[in-house]
Amino acid sequence: MNKLLAMVAGVVVTSAFAVGEAQALPTQVVSYVFYSGTQAIGQSIRFCNGVAQHWGTAQSNNLANAVAVTYSCDSNDVKSVGYGANVDPWVRQNFCAETNICAPGPEWITGAPGPFESGLYSN
C-alpha cells in the first residue's frame, strides 16, 4: 500500500511540474532587418511580450545580410546594433537614419510594407 501511495504521489508531483508551466518574458529582444544590397527586403521582430512577427523575406539562413538591433525590455532603449558580414557599407553608414528604429522600440522600419505575419522568420 505504501509503495502504491508513493507511486501515485510521484505521478501527481511530476504532473504538476509538466502542466501549465509559465514562460518568462524576455529581458531583451532583437529586430532583424534583411537586405539585398541597399534595399530592405524583410524584417523580423520578437516583441517584449514574446510575440514574434515578420514581413517580406526574413530568412533565418540569411543573417549575414541582416542588421540586428537589440532592445532592452525594461527601458525599450537600443542596447546594440550589429551588422551581418555581407551588409552593404552604405547600409552600415545610414541604417539608423534611414530606418528610424535606433530609437526606443522595437518598431517596424519606416515604410515597412507588411503584411505582418506570425513567426520570427519567413522560412
MOPAC internal coordinates of N, CA, C and O (Angstrom, degrees):
PM7 1SCF
backbone

  N    0.0000 0     0.00 0     0.00 0    0    0    0
  C    1.4482 1     0.00 0     0.00 0    1    0    0
  C    1.5250 1   110.41 1     0.00 0    2    1    0
  O    1.2310 1   120.37 1   138.15 1    3    2    1
  N    1.3504 1   116.90 1   -41.85 1    3    2    1
  C    1.4582 1   120.77 1   179.74 1    5    3    2
  C    1.5239 1   111.19 1   -63.43 1    6    5    3
  O    1.2310 1   120.77 1   141.93 1    7    6    5
  N    1.3554 1   116.13 1   -38.07 1    7    6    5
  C    1.4595 1   119.55 1   178.79 1    9    7    6
  C    1.5277 1   110.30 1   -65.10 1   10    9    7
  O    1.2310 1   120.22 1   139.30 1   11   10    9
  N    1.3125 1   117.19 1   -40.70 1   11   10    9
  C    1.4607 1   121.70 1   179.25 1   13   11   10
  C    1.5248 1   110.58 1   -63.72 1   14   13   11
  O    1.2310 1   119.99 1   134.84 1   15   14   13
  N    1.3136 1   117.62 1   -45.16 1   15   14   13
  C    1.4603 1   121.04 1   178.09 1   17   15   14
  C    1.5252 1   111.30 1   -63.05 1   18   17   15
  O    1.2310 1   120.40 1   140.59 1   19   18   17
  N    1.3085 1   116.85 1   -39.41 1   19   18   17
  C    1.4633 1   120.73 1   178.79 1   21   19   18
  C    1.5236 1   110.44 1   -64.63 1   22   21   19
  O    1.2310 1   120.36 1   138.91 1   23   22   21
  N    1.3510 1   116.92 1   -41.09 1   23   22   21
  C    1.4634 1   120.03 1   178.36 1   25   23   22
  C    1.5222 1   110.90 1   -65.02 1   26   25   23
  O    1.2310 1   120.00 1   135.30 1   27   26   25
  N    1.3145 1   117.61 1   -44.70 1   27   26   25
  C    1.4678 1   121.29 1   179.59 1   29   27   26
  C    1.5193 1   110.07 1   -62.51 1   30   29   27
  O    1.2310 1   120.02 1   136.13 1   31   30   29
  N    1.3236 1   117.56 1   -43.87 1   31   30   29
  C    1.4684 1   121.05 1   178.51 1   33   31   30
  C    1.5167 1   110.40 1   -61.38 1   34   33   31
  O    1.2310 1   120.01 1   139.97 1   35   34   33
  N    1.3182 1   117.59 1   -40.03 1   35   34   33
  C    1.4619 1   121.50 1   178.54 1   37   35   34
  C    1.5124 1   112.42 1   -63.15 1   38   37   35
  O    1.2310 1   120.39 1   139.15 1   39   38   37
  N    1.3247 1   116.85 1   -40.85 1   39   38   37
  C    1.4649 1   121.73 1   178.53 1   41   39   38
  C    1.5283 1   109.89 1   -65.74 1   42   41   39
  O    1.2310 1   119.66 1   136.69 1   43   42   41
  N    1.3258 1   118.25 1   -43.31 1   43   42   41
  C    1.4608 1   122.10 1  -179.52 1   45   43   42
  C    1.5249 1   110.45 1   -63.61 1   46   45   43
  O    1.2310 1   119.90 1   134.64 1   47   46   45
  N    1.3301 1   117.79 1   -45.36 1   47   46   45
  C    1.4620 1   121.55 1   180.00 1   49   47   46
  C    1.5202 1   110.38 1   -64.47 1   50   49   47
  O    1.2310 1   120.04 1   134.49 1   51   50   49
  N    1.3273 1   117.52 1   -45.51 1   51   50   49
  C    1.4708 1   121.12 1   179.62 1   53   51   50
  C    1.5206 1   110.06 1   -62.04 1   54   53   51
  O    1.2310 1   119.51 1   137.71 1   55   54   53
  N    1.3234 1   118.54 1   -42.29 1   55   54   53
  C    1.4639 1   122.11 1  -179.67 1   57   55   54
  C    1.5186 1   111.55 1   -64.45 1   58   57   55
  O    1.2310 1   120.38 1   144.85 1   59   58   57
  N    1.3169 1   116.88 1   -35.15 1   59   58   57
  C    1.4639 1   119.88 1  -178.88 1   61   59   58
  C    1.5175 1   111.02 1   -63.42 1   62   61   59
  O    1.2310 1   120.30 1   147.88 1   63   62   61
  N    1.3269 1   117.03 1   -32.12 1   63   62   61
  C    1.4719 1   119.81 1   179.90 1   65   63   62
  C    1.5135 1   112.13 1   -84.95 1   66   65   63
  O    1.2310 1   119.47 1   155.75 1   67   66   65
  N    1.3159 1   118.61 1   -24.25 1   67   66   65
  C    1.4622 1   121.03 1  -175.53 1   69   67   66
  C    1.5185 1   112.48 1   -86.98 1   70   69   67
  O    1.2310 1   119.54 1   157.55 1   71   70   69
  N    1.3181 1   118.48 1   -22.45 1   71   70   69
  C    1.4557 1   121.61 1  -175.76 1   73   71   70
  C    1.5296 1   109.33 1  -106.66 1   74   73   71
  O    1.2310 1   120.70 1   -44.81 1   75   74   73
  N    1.3025 1   116.26 1   135.19 1   75   74   73
  C    1.4543 1   121.25 1   171.45 1   77   75   74
  C    1.5168 1   115.28 1    73.34 1   78   77   75
  O    1.2310 1   119.97 1  -153.55 1   79   78   77
  N    1.3343 1   117.67 1    26.45 1   79   78   77
  C    1.4545 1   119.08 1   177.68 1   81   79   78
  C    1.5238 1   109.48 1   -70.28 1   82   81   79
  O    1.2310 1   120.47 1   -49.54 1   83   82   81
  N    1.3086 1   116.70 1   130.46 1   83   82   81
  C    1.4565 1   121.57 1   178.82 1   85   83   82
  C    1.5227 1   109.46 1   -84.09 1   86   85   83
  O    1.2310 1   120.43 1   -38.73 1   87   86   85
  N    1.3032 1   116.78 1   141.27 1   87   86   85
  C    1.4455 1   121.02 1   177.02 1   89   87   86
  C    1.5195 1   108.78 1   -96.46 1   90   89   87
  O    1.2310 1   120.50 1   -46.97 1   91   90   89
  N    1.3102 1   116.65 1   133.03 1   91   90   89
  C    1.4596 1   121.23 1   179.57 1   93   91   90
  C    1.5241 1   109.96 1   -70.85 1   94   93   91
  O    1.2310 1   120.67 1   -37.23 1   95   94   93
  N    1.3103 1   116.32 1   142.77 1   95   94   93
  C    1.4604 1   120.56 1   176.21 1   97   95   94
  C    1.5291 1   108.81 1   -74.70 1   98   97   95
  O    1.2310 1   120.13 1   -28.88 1   99   98   97
  N    1.3233 1   117.36 1   151.12 1   99   98   97
  C    1.4630 1   119.69 1  -177.89 1  101   99   98
  C    1.5280 1   112.46 1   -69.38 1  102  101   99
  O    1.2310 1   120.77 1   -25.79 1  103  102  101
  N    1.3247 1   116.14 1   154.21 1  103  102  101
  C    1.4640 1   121.42 1   175.44 1  105  103  102
  C    1.5181 1   110.76 1   -94.03 1  106  105  103
  O    1.2310 1   120.80 1   159.69 1  107  106  105
  N    1.3282 1   116.08 1   -20.31 1  107  106  105
  C    1.4570 1   121.19 1   173.12 1  109  107  106
  C    1.5226 1   108.65 1  -146.77 1  110  109  107
  O    1.2310 1   120.97 1   -26.32 1  111  110  109
  N    1.3234 1   115.75 1   153.68 1  111  110  109
  C    1.4610 1   121.35 1  -177.96 1  113  111  110
  C    1.5232 1   109.43 1  -134.61 1  114  113  111
  O    1.2310 1   121.39 1   -14.76 1  115  114  113
  N    1.3378 1   114.95 1   165.24 1  115  114  113
  C    1.4624 1   120.81 1  -177.91 1  117  115  114
  C    1.5175 1   109.91 1  -127.07 1  118  117  115
  O    1.2310 1   121.39 1   -39.18 1  119  118  117
  N    1.3227 1   114.95 1   140.82 1  119  118  117
  C    1.4595 1   122.19 1   169.32 1  121  119  118
  C    1.5243 1   106.60 1  -114.91 1  122  121  119
  O    1.2310 1   120.59 1   -50.92 1  123  122  121
  N    1.3354 1   116.48 1   129.08 1  123  122  121
  C    1.4608 1   121.30 1   175.89 1  125  123  122
  C    1.5181 1   108.40 1  -106.86 1  126  125  123
  O    1.2310 1   120.51 1   -47.16 1  127  126  125
  N    1.3356 1   116.63 1   132.84 1  127  126  125
  C    1.4585 1   121.65 1   172.59 1  129  127  126
  C    1.5194 1   106.36 1  -114.24 1  130  129  127
  O    1.2310 1   120.50 1   -59.09 1  131  130  129
  N    1.3255 1   116.64 1   120.91 1  131  130  129
  C    1.4571 1   123.04 1  -175.02 1  133  131  130
  C    1.5255 1   110.01 1   -96.65 1  134  133  131
  O    1.2310 1   121.12 1   -40.50 1  135  134  133
  N    1.3358 1   115.47 1   139.50 1  135  134  133
  C    1.4645 1   121.51 1  -175.62 1  137  135  134
  C    1.5092 1   112.17 1  -124.90 1  138  137  135
  O    1.2310 1   122.05 1   -29.99 1  139  138  137
  N    1.3427 1   113.69 1   150.01 1  139  138  137
  C    1.4551 1   123.35 1   163.76 1  141  139  138
  C    1.5159 1   103.92 1  -121.32 1  142  141  139
  O    1.2310 1   120.06 1   -75.37 1  143  142  141
  N    1.3185 1   117.50 1   104.63 1  143  142  141
  C    1.4639 1   120.99 1  -171.99 1  145  143  142
  C    1.5196 1   109.28 1    65.14 1  146  145  143
  O    1.2310 1   120.70 1    59.44 1  147  146  145
  N    1.3443 1   116.27 1  -120.56 1  147  146  145
  C    1.4632 1   120.29 1   179.42 1  149  147  146
  C    1.5340 1   112.46 1  -103.58 1  150  149  147
  O    1.2310 1   120.35 1  -173.69 1  151  150  149
  N    1.3204 1   116.94 1     6.31 1  151  150  149
  C    1.4626 1   122.38 1  -177.36 1  153  151  150
  C    1.5291 1   110.88 1   -99.11 1  154  153  151
  O    1.2310 1   120.19 1   -56.74 1  155  154  153
  N    1.3252 1   117.24 1   123.26 1  155  154  153
  C    1.4643 1   120.92 1   173.50 1  157  155  154
  C    1.5219 1   108.34 1   -69.63 1  158  157  155
  O    1.2310 1   120.64 1   -55.06 1  159  158  157
  N    1.3297 1   116.39 1   124.94 1  159  158  157
  C    1.4657 1   120.99 1  -177.76 1  161  159  158
  C    1.5266 1   112.79 1  -113.91 1  162  161  159
  O    1.2310 1   120.20 1   176.00 1  163  162  161
  N    1.3282 1   117.22 1    -4.00 1  163  162  161
  C    1.4568 1   120.05 1   179.38 1  165  163  162
  C    1.5070 1   111.01 1   179.72 1  166  165  163
  O    1.2310 1   121.35 1   -14.43 1  167  166  165
  N    1.3177 1   115.02 1   165.57 1  167  166  165
  C    1.4534 1   121.33 1   178.30 1  169  167  166
  C    1.5123 1   108.89 1  -152.57 1  170  169  167
  O    1.2310 1   120.87 1   -34.81 1  171  170  169
  N    1.3105 1   115.94 1   145.19 1  171  170  169
  C    1.4592 1   120.57 1   172.98 1  173  171  170
  C    1.5232 1   108.54 1  -132.01 1  174  173  171
  O    1.2310 1   121.16 1   -35.94 1  175  174  173
  N    1.3245 1   115.38 1   144.06 1  175  174  173
  C    1.4676 1   121.64 1  -178.77 1  177  175  174
  C    1.5174 1   108.81 1  -136.99 1  178  177  175
  O    1.2310 1   121.17 1   -44.86 1  179  178  177
  N    1.3205 1   115.36 1   135.14 1  179  178  177
  C    1.4596 1   120.40 1   164.07 1  181  179  178
  C    1.5232 1   105.20 1  -106.33 1  182  181  179
  O    1.2310 1   120.70 1   -65.60 1  183  182  181
  N    1.3254 1   116.27 1   114.40 1  183  182  181
  C    1.4577 1   121.72 1  -178.01 1  185  183  182
  C    1.5309 1   110.49 1   -79.19 1  186  185  183
  O    1.2310 1   120.49 1   -16.01 1  187  186  185
  N    1.3198 1   116.67 1   163.99 1  187  186  185
  C    1.4663 1   122.13 1  -178.02 1  189  187  186
  C    1.5325 1   112.99 1   -65.60 1  190  189  187
  O    1.2310 1   119.81 1   162.78 1  191  190  189
  N    1.3271 1   117.96 1   -17.22 1  191  190  189
  C    1.4683 1   120.38 1   176.05 1  193  191  190
  C    1.5283 1   111.71 1   -86.50 1  194  193  191
  O    1.2310 1   120.49 1  -175.93 1  195  194  193
  N    1.3459 1   116.67 1     4.07 1  195  194  193
  C    1.4526 1   122.07 1   177.77 1  197  195  194
  C    1.5137 1   114.67 1    91.95 1  198  197  195
  O    1.2310 1   119.53 1   170.90 1  199  198  197
  N    1.3267 1   118.51 1    -9.10 1  199  198  197
  C    1.4622 1   122.67 1   179.96 1  201  199  198
  C    1.5305 1   109.13 1   -75.01 1  202  201  199
  O    1.2310 1   120.59 1   -43.29 1  203  202  201
  N    1.3240 1   116.48 1   136.71 1  203  202  201
  C    1.4643 1   122.26 1   177.11 1  205  203  202
  C    1.5241 1   109.02 1  -116.54 1  206  205  203
  O    1.2310 1   120.86 1   -44.79 1  207  206  205
  N    1.3448 1   115.96 1   135.21 1  207  206  205
  C    1.4684 1   121.48 1   177.67 1  209  207  206
  C    1.5210 1   108.90 1  -140.92 1  210  209  207
  O    1.2310 1   121.51 1   -19.30 1  211  210  209
  N    1.3245 1   114.71 1   160.70 1  211  210  209
  C    1.4701 1   120.44 1   176.49 1  213  211  210
  C    1.5242 1   109.79 1  -149.75 1  214  213  211
  O    1.2310 1   121.40 1   -14.55 1  215  214  213
  N    1.3323 1   114.93 1   165.45 1  215  214  213
  C    1.4627 1   121.64 1   169.56 1  217  215  214
  C    1.5254 1   107.03 1  -138.68 1  218  217  215
  O    1.2310 1   120.84 1   -23.50 1  219  218  217
  N    1.3142 1   116.01 1   156.50 1  219  218  217
  C    1.4619 1   121.57 1   175.01 1  221  219  218
  C    1.5114 1   113.08 1    66.05 1  222  221  219
  O    1.2310 1   121.51 1    27.99 1  223  222  221
  N    1.3334 1   114.71 1  -152.01 1  223  222  221
  C    1.4612 1   122.22 1  -179.58 1  225  223  222
  C    1.5211 1   108.17 1   -90.94 1  226  225  223
  O    1.2310 1   121.02 1   -83.04 1  227  226  225
  N    1.3082 1   115.66 1    96.96 1  227  226  225
  C    1.4707 1   122.80 1  -178.16 1  229  227  226
  C    1.5218 1   107.07 1  -123.69 1  230  229  227
  O    1.2310 1   120.53 1   -99.01 1  231  230  229
  N    1.3228 1   116.59 1    80.99 1  231  230  229
  C    1.4546 1   120.55 1  -171.91 1  233  231  230
  C    1.5263 1   112.20 1  -102.57 1  234  233  231
  O    1.2310 1   121.43 1   -44.94 1  235  234  233
  N    1.3199 1   114.87 1   135.06 1  235  234  233
  C    1.4613 1   121.32 1  -177.85 1  237  235  234
  C    1.5212 1   112.83 1   -61.44 1  238  237  235
  O    1.2310 1   119.76 1   155.17 1  239  238  237
  N    1.3149 1   118.06 1   -24.83 1  239  238  237
  C    1.4657 1   121.15 1   179.81 1  241  239  238
  C    1.5336 1   112.15 1   -90.09 1  242  241  239
  O    1.2310 1   119.88 1  -167.82 1  243  242  241
  N    1.3297 1   117.83 1    12.18 1  243  242  241
  C    1.4598 1   122.08 1  -177.80 1  245  243  242
  C    1.5350 1   111.52 1  -122.41 1  246  245  243
  O    1.2310 1   119.71 1  -153.17 1  247  246  245
  N    1.3320 1   118.15 1    26.83 1  247  246  245
  C    1.4626 1   120.86 1  -177.31 1  249  247  246
  C    1.5256 1   112.80 1   -66.93 1  250  249  247
  O    1.2310 1   119.78 1   161.74 1  251  250  249
  N    1.3351 1   118.02 1   -18.26 1  251  250  249
  C    1.4681 1   120.65 1   176.39 1  253  251  250
  C    1.5231 1   110.87 1   -67.05 1  254  253  251
  O    1.2310 1   120.23 1   160.74 1  255  254  253
  N    1.3279 1   117.16 1   -19.26 1  255  254  253
  C    1.4641 1   122.50 1   178.66 1  257  255  254
  C    1.5206 1   111.48 1  -108.85 1  258  257  255
  O    1.2310 1   120.47 1  -153.15 1  259  258  257
  N    1.3180 1   116.71 1    26.85 1  259  258  257
  C    1.4666 1   120.61 1  -176.70 1  261  259  258
  C    1.5221 1   111.47 1  -126.65 1  262  261  259
  O    1.2310 1   121.82 1   -25.47 1  263  262  261
  N    1.3278 1   114.13 1   154.53 1  263  262  261
  C    1.4588 1   122.00 1   171.09 1  265  263  262
  C    1.5203 1   105.79 1  -105.97 1  266  265  263
  O    1.2310 1   120.59 1   -49.03 1  267  266  265
  N    1.3318 1   116.47 1   130.97 1  267  266  265
  C    1.4563 1   122.14 1  -179.75 1  269  267  266
  C    1.5236 1   109.15 1  -108.58 1  270  269  267
  O    1.2310 1   120.91 1   -56.48 1  271  270  269
  N    1.3344 1   115.86 1   123.52 1  271  270  269
  C    1.4618 1   121.43 1   177.32 1  273  271  270
  C    1.5230 1   107.29 1  -113.56 1  274  273  271
  O    1.2310 1   120.98 1   -59.05 1  275  274  273
  N    1.3307 1   115.74 1   120.95 1  275  274  273
  C    1.4620 1   121.63 1  -179.37 1  277  275  274
  C    1.5228 1   109.26 1  -101.03 1  278  277  275
  O    1.2310 1   121.19 1   -49.02 1  279  278  277
  N    1.3349 1   115.33 1   130.98 1  279  278  277
  C    1.4663 1   122.21 1  -178.72 1  281  279  278
  C    1.5246 1   110.41 1  -116.63 1  282  281  279
  O    1.2310 1   120.46 1   -32.18 1  283  282  281
  N    1.3097 1   116.72 1   147.82 1  283  282  281
  C    1.4588 1   122.71 1   171.72 1  285  283  282
  C    1.5242 1   108.12 1   -84.66 1  286  285  283
  O    1.2310 1   120.13 1   -46.72 1  287  286  285
  N    1.3210 1   117.36 1   133.28 1  287  286  285
  C    1.4647 1   119.85 1   177.05 1  289  287  286
  C    1.5264 1   111.40 1   -78.79 1  290  289  287
  O    1.2310 1   119.91 1   161.31 1  291  290  289
  N    1.3145 1   117.77 1   -18.69 1  291  290  289
  C    1.4702 1   120.85 1   177.73 1  293  291  290
  C    1.5207 1   111.59 1   -72.67 1  294  293  291
  O    1.2310 1   120.95 1   135.35 1  295  294  293
  N    1.3434 1   115.79 1   -44.65 1  295  294  293
  C    1.4663 1   119.97 1  -174.20 1  297  295  294
  C    1.5220 1   113.45 1  -113.59 1  298  297  295
  O    1.2310 1   119.93 1   167.15 1  299  298  297
  N    1.3241 1   117.75 1   -12.85 1  299  298  297
  C    1.4720 1   124.93 1  -173.46 1  301  299  298
  C    1.5255 1   112.86 1    68.06 1  302  301  299
  O    1.2310 1   119.96 1  -174.25 1  303  302  301
  N    1.3302 1   117.68 1     5.75 1  303  302  301
  C    1.4611 1   121.35 1   179.33 1  305  303  302
  C    1.5225 1   111.13 1   -76.07 1  306  305  303
  O    1.2310 1   120.98 1   -25.14 1  307  306  305
  N    1.3214 1   115.73 1   154.86 1  307  306  305
  C    1.4545 1   121.76 1   175.50 1  309  307  306
  C    1.5261 1   108.61 1   -73.94 1  310  309  307
  O    1.2310 1   120.99 1   -51.69 1  311  310  309
  N    1.3258 1   115.72 1   128.31 1  311  310  309
  C    1.4650 1   120.66 1   177.58 1  313  311  310
  C    1.5158 1   111.09 1   -94.27 1  314  313  311
  O    1.2310 1   120.64 1   144.91 1  315  314  313
  N    1.3394 1   116.39 1   -35.09 1  315  314  313
  C    1.4652 1   119.82 1   179.60 1  317  315  314
  C    1.5155 1   110.75 1  -162.30 1  318  317  315
  O    1.2310 1   121.51 1   -23.12 1  319  318  317
  N    1.3331 1   114.71 1   156.88 1  319  318  317
  C    1.4591 1   122.93 1   172.96 1  321  319  318
  C    1.5228 1   105.87 1  -127.61 1  322  321  319
  O    1.2310 1   120.60 1   -57.68 1  323  322  321
  N    1.3344 1   116.47 1   122.32 1  323  322  321
  C    1.4524 1   121.35 1  -179.69 1  325  323  322
  C    1.5125 1   110.82 1  -121.25 1  326  325  323
  O    1.2310 1   120.92 1   -35.98 1  327  326  325
  N    1.3188 1   115.85 1   144.02 1  327  326  325
  C    1.4619 1   121.77 1  -176.36 1  329  327  326
  C    1.5184 1   110.38 1  -113.90 1  330  329  327
  O    1.2310 1   120.74 1   -50.04 1  331  330  329
  N    1.3371 1   116.20 1   129.96 1  331  330  329
  C    1.4556 1   120.66 1   175.88 1  333  331  330
  C    1.5186 1   110.70 1   -63.36 1  334  333  331
  O    1.2310 1   120.56 1   -22.19 1  335  334  333
  N    1.3208 1   116.54 1   157.81 1  335  334  333
  C    1.4685 1   122.72 1  -175.01 1  337  335  334
  C    1.5230 1   113.10 1   -58.21 1  338  337  335
  O    1.2310 1   119.56 1   150.49 1  339  338  337
  N    1.3276 1   118.44 1   -29.51 1  339  338  337
  C    1.4740 1   121.19 1  -175.70 1  341  339  338
  C    1.5235 1   114.04 1  -101.65 1  342  341  339
  O    1.2310 1   119.79 1  -170.39 1  343  342  341
  N    1.3284 1   118.01 1     9.61 1  343  342  341
  C    1.4662 1   120.66 1  -179.03 1  345  343  342
  C    1.5250 1   109.46 1   -70.72 1  346  345  343
  O    1.2310 1   120.78 1   -47.88 1  347  346  345
  N    1.3206 1   116.12 1   132.12 1  347  346  345
  C    1.4610 1   123.66 1  -178.26 1  349  347  346
  C    1.5343 1   111.17 1   -57.45 1  350  349  347
  O    1.2310 1   119.59 1   -39.91 1  351  350  349
  N    1.3399 1   118.39 1   140.09 1  351  350  349
  C    1.4674 1   121.15 1   178.46 1  353  351  350
  C    1.5337 1   113.31 1   -55.99 1  354  353  351
  O    1.2310 1   119.78 1   145.50 1  355  354  353
  N    1.3357 1   118.02 1   -34.50 1  355  354  353
  C    1.4667 1   120.27 1   178.37 1  357  355  354
  C    1.5240 1   110.14 1   -62.08 1  358  357  355
  O    1.2310 1   120.38 1   138.30 1  359  358  357
  N    1.3337 1   116.88 1   -41.70 1  359  358  357
  C    1.4668 1   121.14 1   178.88 1  361  359  358
  C    1.5277 1   109.47 1   -62.80 1  362  361  359
  O    1.2310 1   120.15 1   137.32 1  363  362  361
  N    1.3141 1   117.32 1   -42.68 1  363  362  361
  C    1.4731 1   121.21 1   179.29 1  365  363  362
  C    1.5301 1   111.02 1   -57.97 1  366  365  363
  O    1.2310 1   120.13 1   140.43 1  367  366  365
  N    1.3144 1   117.35 1   -39.57 1  367  366  365
  C    1.4665 1   121.07 1  -177.61 1  369  367  366
  C    1.5197 1   113.23 1   -78.46 1  370  369  367
  O    1.2310 1   119.90 1   149.61 1  371  370  369
  N    1.3153 1   117.79 1   -30.39 1  371  370  369
  C    1.4617 1   121.36 1  -170.37 1  373  371  370
  C    1.5208 1   115.04 1  -115.47 1  374  373  371
  O    1.2310 1   119.77 1  -176.86 1  375  374  373
  N    1.3148 1   118.05 1     3.14 1  375  374  373
  C    1.4651 1   121.63 1  -171.72 1  377  375  374
  C    1.5260 1   112.96 1   -54.51 1  378  377  375
  O    1.2310 1   119.74 1   125.63 1  379  378  377
  N    1.3049 1   118.10 1   -54.37 1  379  378  377
  C    1.4698 1   120.38 1  -174.96 1  381  379  378
  C    1.5264 1   112.11 1   -62.92 1  382  381  379
  O    1.2310 1   120.32 1   136.69 1  383  382  381
  N    1.3249 1   116.99 1   -43.31 1  383  382  381
  C    1.4603 1   120.45 1  -179.18 1  385  383  382
  C    1.5325 1   111.99 1   -68.37 1  386  385  383
  O    1.2310 1   120.28 1   142.65 1  387  386  385
  N    1.3181 1   117.07 1   -37.35 1  387  386  385
  C    1.4654 1   121.34 1  -176.43 1  389  387  386
  C    1.5219 1   113.68 1   -77.32 1  390  389  387
  O    1.2310 1   120.14 1   145.43 1  391  390  389
  N    1.3275 1   117.33 1   -34.57 1  391  390  389
  C    1.4630 1   119.80 1  -173.19 1  393  391  390
  C    1.5208 1   113.82 1   -96.91 1  394  393  391
  O    1.2310 1   120.32 1   153.87 1  395  394  393
  N    1.3181 1   116.99 1   -26.13 1  395  394  393
  C    1.4685 1   122.90 1  -178.57 1  397  395  394
  C    1.5278 1   112.65 1    64.55 1  398  397  395
  O    1.2310 1   119.87 1  -151.65 1  399  398  397
  N    1.3525 1   117.86 1    28.35 1  399  398  397
  C    1.4662 1   118.88 1   178.13 1  401  399  398
  C    1.5228 1   112.59 1  -112.96 1  402  401  399
  O    1.2310 1   119.71 1  -168.00 1  403  402  401
  N    1.3169 1   118.17 1    12.00 1  403  402  401
  C    1.4652 1   120.59 1   175.94 1  405  403  402
  C    1.5206 1   110.65 1   -90.31 1  406  405  403
  O    1.2310 1   120.34 1  -171.78 1  407  406  405
  N    1.3084 1   116.95 1     8.22 1  407  406  405
  C    1.4627 1   124.13 1   174.18 1  409  407  406
  C    1.5208 1   107.10 1   -95.44 1  410  409  407
  O    1.2310 1   119.59 1    -3.43 1  411  410  409
  N    1.3293 1   118.38 1   176.57 1  411  410  409
  C    1.4681 1   118.58 1   178.23 1  413  411  410
  C    1.5261 1   111.84 1   -50.73 1  414  413  411
  O    1.2310 1   121.03 1   -40.06 1  415  414  413
  N    1.2978 1   115.63 1   139.94 1  415  414  413
  C    1.4553 1   120.37 1  -175.69 1  417  415  414
  C    1.5104 1   110.37 1  -162.72 1  418  417  415
  O    1.2310 1   119.14 1    28.70 1  419  418  417
  N    1.2937 1   119.24 1  -151.30 1  419  418  417
  C    1.4581 1   127.48 1    12.23 1  421  419  418
  C    1.5276 1   112.68 1   -80.96 1  422  421  419
  O    1.2310 1   121.52 1   -29.66 1  423  422  421
  N    1.3041 1   114.70 1   150.34 1  423  422  421
  C    1.4617 1   122.73 1  -179.15 1  425  423  422
  C    1.5220 1   109.45 1  -138.99 1  426  425  423
  O    1.2310 1   121.04 1   -17.03 1  427  426  425
  N    1.3200 1   115.61 1   162.97 1  427  426  425
  C    1.4602 1   121.32 1   172.13 1  429  427  426
  C    1.5180 1   108.27 1   -74.85 1  430  429  427
  O    1.2310 1   120.31 1   -28.70 1  431  430  429
  N    1.3292 1   117.00 1   151.30 1  431  430  429
  C    1.4607 1   119.61 1   177.90 1  433  431  430
  C    1.5192 1   109.51 1   -65.85 1  434  433  431
  O    1.2310 1   121.05 1   -22.87 1  435  434  433
  N    1.3285 1   115.60 1   157.13 1  435  434  433
  C    1.4563 1   121.01 1   177.35 1  437  435  434
  C    1.5237 1   109.08 1   -57.58 1  438  437  435
  O    1.2310 1   120.14 1   -52.07 1  439  438  437
  N    1.3206 1   117.34 1   127.93 1  439  438  437
  C    1.4567 1   121.80 1   178.36 1  441  439  438
  C    1.5160 1   114.94 1    79.35 1  442  441  439
  O    1.2310 1   119.64 1  -166.24 1  443  442  441
  N    1.3331 1   118.29 1    13.76 1  443  442  441
  C    1.4727 1   120.42 1   178.16 1  445  443  442
  C    1.5216 1   109.21 1   -55.39 1  446  445  443
  O    1.2310 1   120.25 1   -58.98 1  447  446  445
  N    1.3307 1   117.12 1   121.02 1  447  446  445
  C    1.4550 1   119.49 1  -172.88 1  449  447  446
  C    1.5274 1   115.14 1   -77.22 1  450  449  447
  O    1.2310 1   120.34 1   160.73 1  451  450  449
  N    1.3443 1   116.96 1   -19.27 1  451  450  449
  C    1.4609 1   117.09 1  -174.70 1  453  451  450
  C    1.5252 1   109.84 1    65.30 1  454  453  451
  O    1.2310 1   118.29 1    11.59 1  455  454  453
  N    1.3033 1   120.87 1  -168.41 1  455  454  453
  C    1.4580 1   124.90 1    -4.17 1  457  455  454
  C    1.5185 1   110.32 1   -67.21 1  458  457  455
  O    1.2310 1   120.51 1   -26.20 1  459  458  457
  N    1.3179 1   116.62 1   153.80 1  459  458  457
  C    1.4483 1   122.22 1   179.50 1  461  459  458
  C    1.5203 1   108.42 1   -90.11 1  462  461  459
  O    1.2310 1   120.85 1   -58.64 1  463  462  461
  N    1.3197 1   115.98 1   121.36 1  463  462  461
  C    1.4558 1   122.10 1  -174.66 1  465  463  462
  C    1.5202 1   110.40 1  -111.64 1  466  465  463
  O    1.2310 1   120.51 1   -22.32 1  467  466  465
  N    1.3041 1   116.63 1   157.68 1  467  466  465
  C    1.4688 1   122.50 1   178.84 1  469  467  466
  C    1.5198 1   110.33 1   -69.94 1  470  469  467
  O    1.2310 1   121.19 1   -29.54 1  471  470  469
  N    1.3098 1   115.33 1   150.46 1  471  470  469
  C    1.4584 1   121.86 1   177.80 1  473  471  470
  C    1.5123 1   111.74 1    97.29 1  474  473  471
  O    1.2310 1   121.26 1   -28.89 1  475  474  473
  N    1.3317 1   115.20 1   151.11 1  475  474  473
  C    1.4538 1   119.86 1  -176.67 1  477  475  474
  C    1.5227 1   112.63 1   -74.92 1  478  477  475
  O    1.2310 1   120.29 1   150.48 1  479  478  477
  N    1.3440 1   117.05 1   -29.52 1  479  478  477
  C    1.4700 1   120.24 1  -176.57 1  481  479  478
  C    1.5238 1   110.95 1  -128.29 1  482  481  479
  O    1.2310 1   121.18 1   -19.67 1  483  482  481
  N    1.3268 1   115.34 1   160.33 1  483  482  481
  C    1.4543 1   120.47 1   179.47 1  485  483  482
  C    1.5359 1   112.27 1   -89.74 1  486  485  483
  O    1.2310 1   119.68 1   173.73 1  487  486  485
  N    1.3231 1   118.21 1    -6.27 1  487  486  485
  C    1.4626 1   119.65 1   179.97 1  489  487  486
  C    1.5118 1   111.85 1  -107.90 1  490  489  487
  O    1.2310 1   120.10 1   180.00 1  491  490  489

